[in-house]
Amino acid sequence: MAYRNYHTATTSDLYTVAFYNIENLFDTEDDPFTLDNDFLPDSEKKWTLERYKKKIFKIGTAISNIGFQQSGRAPVLVGLAEVENLKVVEDLIASKHLVNKNYGIVHYDSPDERGIDVALIYQKRNFEVLRQEAVPLHVEGYEGEKDYTRDILWVTGLLNGEKINILVNHWPSRRDGAHLTEYKRIAAAEKNREIIERIKSQEGEDTKIIIMGDFNDDPANNSVKKHLVKHDFYNPMEKLLTRTQGSLSYRGAWNLFDQIIFSHSFHKYKTKTHSFSSAKVFDDDFLKIYRGRYKGTPFRTYTGRRYRGGYSDHFPVYLTLKLN
């Protein structure tokens, strides 16, 4: 399920940029300032240290395999959604299949009521962080009250020596209905556009920008198609969503809320720069339920309060970039 540019590249020229909503990676300790009570050893979900370690191991295994078939290496950049704090990301990059990748972390605590944040991990040998910022997203509830949601993580750095800006997102959910909550995701799209204009004013129109995240909307929805992806960006994920494939499944239907979008400057092939090669959903069989009614959908950690012991309720998505 890939969209590709049909130019050839050797494995050593290819680098993977990924995004993964890892479904409630909470530690087992109570944070008195957030609503994390479901993820404690004595909760109804019985979120024990053993289960936590098992999930850390599984997510680390999954990340180490994203894009490996194309590039022969683990992803150089991975945006993460639904991490509780810095500690769980530190535990993740110290897990068996990631510990030798020398990942660094960019993370900020966000005002989300449940305490879930976004983060970026990066291979230090390939990426150098120049600046980082958590950009607040201000949206209101139906009665004018402040809706506490995740910040947008803005990271500027050098990928193999080339300057790139990355925006990591986790937009407001559809929990109260897709139509009723659409305005919140439109606000998130418009906040991303504000950041994009700031970047362009400082670095020029041809600067390279990657927007990634769980948008809680599909590529064809208004927030993404009309408010985020303008003439200066390209969304390869638009070609990946079908009736039988996506990054998550809900009530028998596939969605592709997880997306990586990039500026058109990645279509320009110049020496010592990165250009777009392909985009995929990473849905290898080991990440799927293998039998029964939900066969082929993401093998998740919980279904409601029932522990399943899987990876996540989302598949990762990724881009392959060619270093010219």
C-alpha positions as CSV (number, residue, x, y, z in Angstrom):
1,M,0.0,0.0,0.0
2,A,2.6,2.5,-1.1
3,Y,2.8,5.5,-3.3
4,R,6.3,5.7,-4.9
5,N,8.4,7.9,-7.0
6,Y,9.9,5.6,-9.6
7,H,13.5,6.6,-9.4
8,T,16.1,4.1,-8.2
9,A,18.1,4.5,-5.0
10,T,20.7,2.4,-3.2
11,T,19.8,1.4,0.4
12,S,22.6,3.5,1.8
13,D,20.9,6.6,0.3
14,L,17.6,6.1,2.0
15,Y,16.4,7.3,5.4
16,T,13.1,6.7,7.2
17,V,10.9,9.4,8.9
18,A,8.0,7.9,10.9
19,F,5.1,8.7,13.1
20,Y,3.5,6.3,15.6
21,N,0.5,6.7,17.9
22,I,1.6,4.2,20.5
23,E,-1.7,4.0,22.5
24,N,-1.5,5.2,26.0
25,L,2.2,4.6,27.0
26,F,1.7,5.4,30.7
27,D,4.0,4.4,33.5
28,T,2.6,2.7,36.6
29,E,2.9,5.7,39.0
30,D,0.1,8.0,39.9
31,D,0.5,11.6,38.7
32,P,-1.7,13.7,41.0
33,F,-2.0,16.4,38.3
34,T,-3.5,14.3,35.5
35,L,-6.3,11.8,34.9
36,D,-4.1,8.7,34.7
37,N,-6.0,6.6,37.2
38,D,-6.9,4.0,34.6
39,F,-3.2,3.1,34.2
40,L,-2.2,2.1,37.7
41,P,-1.6,-1.4,39.1
42,D,-4.7,-1.3,41.3
43,S,-7.0,0.1,38.6
44,E,-9.7,-1.8,36.7
45,K,-7.2,-2.2,33.8
46,K,-4.6,-3.6,36.2
47,W,-1.7,-1.7,34.5
48,T,1.2,-3.5,36.1
49,L,4.9,-3.1,35.8
50,E,5.0,-6.4,33.9
51,R,2.5,-5.2,31.3
52,Y,4.3,-1.8,31.0
53,K,7.6,-3.6,30.3
54,K,6.0,-5.9,27.8
55,K,4.5,-2.9,25.9
56,I,7.9,-1.0,26.0
57,F,9.5,-4.1,24.4
58,K,6.9,-4.5,21.7
59,I,6.8,-0.8,20.7
60,G,10.6,-0.8,20.6
61,T,10.5,-3.9,18.3
62,A,8.0,-2.2,16.0
63,I,9.9,1.1,15.7
64,S,13.2,-0.7,14.9
65,N,11.4,-2.4,12.0
66,I,9.7,0.6,10.4
67,G,11.1,1.2,6.9
68,F,13.9,-1.3,7.5
69,Q,13.1,-3.2,4.3
70,Q,13.6,-0.1,2.3
71,S,16.5,1.6,4.0
72,G,18.3,-1.2,5.9
73,R,18.2,0.9,9.1
74,A,15.8,2.0,11.9
75,P,14.1,5.4,11.4
76,V,16.2,8.5,11.8
77,L,13.2,10.5,13.1
78,V,10.1,9.2,14.8
79,G,7.2,11.3,16.0
80,L,5.3,9.8,18.9
81,A,1.8,10.4,20.3
82,E,0.2,9.3,23.6
83,V,3.3,9.2,25.8
84,E,2.7,10.2,29.4
85,N,6.1,11.8,30.2
86,L,9.8,11.9,29.5
87,K,10.5,8.8,31.5
88,V,8.4,6.5,29.4
89,V,10.2,7.7,26.2
90,E,13.6,7.2,28.0
91,D,12.5,3.7,28.8
92,L,11.4,3.1,25.2
93,I,14.7,4.2,23.6
94,A,16.6,2.0,26.2
95,S,14.6,-1.1,25.2
96,K,16.3,-4.1,23.6
97,H,15.9,-3.2,19.9
98,L,16.4,0.6,20.3
99,V,19.2,0.9,22.8
100,N,22.0,0.6,20.2
101,K,20.4,3.2,17.9
102,N,21.6,6.1,20.1
103,Y,18.3,8.0,20.0
104,G,17.8,11.4,21.5
105,I,14.5,12.8,22.7
106,V,12.6,16.1,22.4
107,H,9.6,16.2,24.7
108,Y,7.5,18.7,26.7
109,D,4.7,18.1,29.1
110,S,1.5,19.3,27.6
111,P,-1.7,20.6,29.3
112,D,-3.7,17.6,28.2
113,E,-6.0,16.5,31.0
114,R,-5.0,12.8,30.7
115,G,-1.4,13.8,30.7
116,I,-0.6,12.4,27.2
117,D,2.0,14.2,25.1
118,V,3.8,14.1,21.8
119,A,7.5,13.6,21.4
120,L,10.2,13.2,18.8
121,I,13.0,10.7,19.0
122,Y,16.0,11.0,16.6
123,Q,19.2,9.2,15.8
124,K,22.0,11.4,17.0
125,R,24.4,10.3,14.3
126,N,22.0,11.6,11.6
127,F,20.1,14.5,13.2
128,E,21.2,17.5,15.3
129,V,18.6,19.6,17.1
130,L,19.1,23.3,16.6
131,R,15.9,24.6,18.3
132,Q,12.8,23.2,20.0
133,E,9.5,24.6,21.1
134,A,6.1,23.5,22.4
135,V,3.5,25.6,20.7
136,P,0.2,25.8,22.7
137,L,-3.0,25.0,20.8
138,H,-5.9,27.1,22.3
139,V,-9.3,25.8,21.6
140,E,-12.6,26.2,23.4
141,G,-15.3,23.8,24.4
142,Y,-19.0,24.2,23.5
143,E,-19.7,26.6,26.4
144,G,-16.6,28.7,25.9
145,E,-14.4,26.9,28.5
146,K,-10.8,26.2,27.7
147,D,-10.2,22.8,26.1
148,Y,-6.8,21.4,27.3
149,T,-5.2,19.6,24.5
150,R,-1.8,18.6,23.2
151,D,0.8,21.2,22.2
152,I,2.4,21.2,18.7
153,L,6.0,20.1,19.0
154,W,8.2,22.2,16.7
155,V,11.8,21.0,16.2
156,T,14.4,22.5,13.8
157,G,17.5,20.5,13.1
158,L,20.1,19.2,10.7
159,L,19.2,15.9,9.0
160,N,22.5,14.7,7.5
161,G,23.6,18.3,7.4
162,E,20.4,19.7,5.8
163,K,18.1,22.0,7.8
164,I,14.6,20.7,8.3
165,N,11.7,21.8,10.4
166,I,9.4,19.2,11.9
167,L,5.9,19.7,13.5
168,V,4.6,16.8,15.6
169,N,0.8,16.9,16.3
170,H,-1.9,15.1,18.1
171,W,-5.1,16.9,17.2
172,P,-8.4,17.0,19.3
173,S,-10.4,13.8,19.2
174,R,-13.8,13.0,17.6
175,R,-15.0,11.6,20.9
176,D,-18.1,13.9,21.0
177,G,-18.8,13.4,17.2
178,A,-16.7,14.2,14.1
179,H,-18.9,17.0,13.0
180,L,-19.3,18.7,16.4
181,T,-15.6,18.7,17.1
182,E,-14.4,19.5,13.6
183,Y,-13.8,23.2,14.5
184,K,-11.1,22.1,17.0
185,R,-9.1,20.2,14.3
186,I,-9.5,23.1,11.9
187,A,-8.0,25.4,14.7
188,A,-5.1,22.9,15.0
189,A,-4.6,23.1,11.2
190,E,-4.6,26.9,11.3
191,K,-2.1,26.9,14.1
192,N,0.2,24.7,12.0
193,R,-0.2,27.2,9.2
194,E,0.8,30.0,11.5
195,I,4.0,28.2,12.4
196,I,4.7,27.4,8.7
197,E,4.4,31.1,7.8
198,R,6.8,32.0,10.7
199,I,9.3,29.4,9.3
200,K,9.0,30.7,5.8
201,S,9.5,34.3,6.9
202,Q,12.7,33.4,8.6
203,E,14.1,30.8,6.2
204,G,12.5,31.4,2.8
205,E,9.9,29.8,0.6
206,D,12.1,26.7,-0.2
207,T,12.7,25.7,3.3
208,K,12.0,22.0,4.1
209,I,9.1,21.3,6.5
210,I,7.6,18.0,7.6
211,I,4.2,17.9,9.4
212,M,3.3,14.7,11.1
213,G,0.8,13.5,13.6
214,D,-2.5,11.8,14.5
215,F,-4.9,14.4,13.1
216,N,-8.0,12.5,14.1
217,D,-9.2,13.3,10.5
218,D,-8.5,11.6,7.2
219,P,-6.6,13.2,4.4
220,A,-9.8,14.2,2.6
221,N,-11.4,15.9,5.6
222,N,-11.7,19.7,5.7
223,S,-9.1,20.3,8.4
224,V,-6.4,18.5,6.4
225,K,-7.4,19.0,2.8
226,K,-8.6,22.7,3.0
227,H,-6.9,24.2,6.0
228,L,-3.5,22.5,6.2
229,V,-2.4,21.2,2.8
230,K,-2.2,24.3,0.6
231,H,-0.4,24.8,-2.7
232,D,3.0,24.6,-0.9
233,F,2.6,21.1,0.6
234,Y,2.0,17.6,-0.6
235,N,0.2,14.8,1.3
236,P,1.3,11.4,0.0
237,M,-1.1,9.7,2.6
238,E,-4.1,10.8,0.4
239,K,-3.2,7.9,-1.9
240,L,-2.9,5.3,0.9
241,L,-6.4,5.1,2.4
242,T,-8.7,2.5,0.9
243,R,-11.7,0.5,1.9
244,T,-9.5,-2.3,3.2
245,Q,-6.4,-0.5,4.5
246,G,-5.5,2.4,6.7
247,S,-3.7,3.2,10.0
248,L,-6.6,2.4,12.3
249,S,-10.0,0.6,12.1
250,Y,-13.2,1.7,13.8
251,R,-16.5,-0.3,13.6
252,G,-15.3,-2.1,10.5
253,A,-14.2,1.0,8.6
254,W,-10.6,2.1,7.9
255,N,-9.3,5.6,8.7
256,L,-5.9,7.2,8.1
257,F,-5.7,9.7,10.9
258,D,-1.9,9.2,11.1
259,Q,-0.2,11.2,8.4
260,I,3.1,12.7,7.3
261,I,2.9,15.7,5.0
262,F,5.8,17.6,3.5
263,S,6.6,20.8,1.7
264,H,7.1,20.7,-2.1
265,S,10.8,21.4,-1.6
266,F,11.2,17.7,-1.0
267,H,10.3,17.1,-4.7
268,K,13.4,19.1,-5.8
269,Y,16.4,16.8,-6.5
270,K,19.6,18.7,-5.6
271,T,22.9,17.4,-4.4
272,K,23.4,17.0,-0.7
273,T,19.6,17.4,0.0
274,H,16.8,15.0,0.8
275,S,14.0,14.2,-1.7
276,F,10.8,12.2,-1.3
277,S,11.0,8.6,-2.3
278,S,7.9,6.8,-1.0
279,A,5.2,6.8,1.7
280,K,3.7,3.7,3.4
281,V,1.6,2.5,6.3
282,F,3.7,0.0,8.3
283,D,1.3,-2.8,8.7
284,D,3.4,-5.9,8.9
285,D,1.6,-9.1,10.0
286,F,3.1,-9.1,13.5
287,L,1.3,-5.8,14.2
288,K,-2.1,-7.3,13.3
289,I,-4.8,-9.4,15.0
290,Y,-4.3,-12.7,13.2
291,R,-7.7,-14.4,13.5
292,G,-11.4,-13.8,14.3
293,R,-13.8,-10.9,13.6
294,Y,-11.1,-8.2,13.7
295,K,-8.4,-10.1,11.7
296,G,-6.1,-7.7,10.0
297,T,-6.7,-4.7,12.2
298,P,-4.1,-3.3,14.7
299,F,-3.2,-5.7,17.6
300,R,-3.9,-3.2,20.4
301,T,-3.0,-3.2,24.1
302,Y,-6.5,-2.9,25.4
303,T,-10.0,-3.2,24.0
304,G,-12.0,-1.1,26.4
305,R,-10.8,-2.4,29.8
306,R,-9.9,-5.8,28.5
307,Y,-6.1,-6.4,28.2
308,R,-5.0,-7.8,24.9
309,G,-1.3,-7.5,25.2
310,G,-0.7,-6.0,21.8
311,Y,1.2,-3.1,20.3
312,S,-1.2,-0.2,19.6
313,D,-4.6,0.6,18.1
314,H,-2.7,2.4,15.3
315,F,-0.3,1.3,12.7
316,P,2.8,3.5,12.2
317,V,3.2,5.5,9.0
318,Y,6.4,6.6,7.4
319,L,8.2,8.4,4.6
320,T,11.4,7.2,2.9
321,L,13.7,10.1,1.9
322,K,16.6,9.8,-0.5
323,L,19.8,11.7,0.2
324,N,20.9,12.9,-3.2
